[in-house]
Amino acid sequence: MKKIFAILILGTLIVSCNKNDSDKSAYKTNIAQNETASDYKKTDFYFSLPGKDGKDIRLDDYKNKPVMVIFFAENCPYCLKAGPYIQSIYKKYNPEGLSVIGISIRDSRESAVEFQKRTGVMFPLAYSGKEIAKNYGISGVPFIYVLDKNHNMIKMWAGYDEQYDSDIDNTIKKVIKI
């Protein structure tokens, strides 16, 4: 009787283990299919933030596109100076495939609205970017980044000065392969 009981327990354990392994296998398959379907690898620079216009701005929405990111504050004089220049970059290179995203380090939508009013920028603006800014290693604003189509950082500029313009322009040309 003890032998039969031991065989039953052993059989139950084997069936349970196999079931668990097949569940794990199905789970892994679903994950792999989802990763393949999205075909997007999140880098350290990934973000999903609320947008000024009410829709979230997610970096993966710009999959396979180079992106320029500018971190700003609406009352920062250097940010206000950089805004029109970045807008000119957006206007010039967006038809060539470059996307531009502005990210306010403040938590209010009004910060993005005010920045747009004061600078006239037309590219997408997000807010609540303080935590994301840490991933980018920023210590102040503005910080300007160019990411390649896989969203790896190509180049960064701390602050803004007109002397950066030609370097920014040349970097963008390389990234979009002009």
Phi, psi and omega in degrees: 000320179297323179296316180297316179298318179295320179295318178298316179296315179298317178298318178298317179297318181296314179297317180298316180296317179296320178298315180299317179296320180290325175298317179296320180296317178296319178298314179297322179296316178299318178298313181298319179295318179296319179294320179291319181297317181282329177052037181228125177259121180286126176266180176296344184265005181296144173209156169220114186226156176293137180266156180304325184271009176096351179253139178298144175252117182242136181299326181290348172291346180250029181307136178064023177232138173291147184225137169258132179239131174239125172270135185214168167230142187294342182250010181276121183299323179289327176294317180295329176286321181289326185310305180298325177294315179296324175299320179294324175297314179302312181297320183286317190253350177299319176297339179271358176113357179278132172256149178232135179227129174260139181232117175282137178279353180273161184271359185253143175300325182301330179297320178288320178299314181295319178299317180296317178300317186282337184246340182077014181293148181241359178280162182299139179237135176243168176221178185066040185265011184299315180291319178297323180303327178296321178297330179274352177075028182277150180239002179185188178227153356280155168234133183240131181234145169244124179250141177285183184294343175265003178066037168263143182291130176262314182203155182221144175235125177271122183080189176214136174213147181302336179294344178280343190307311183293324178294317178299312181301313180296321178297316180296318179302320179293319184291323180265003173063047174272000000 
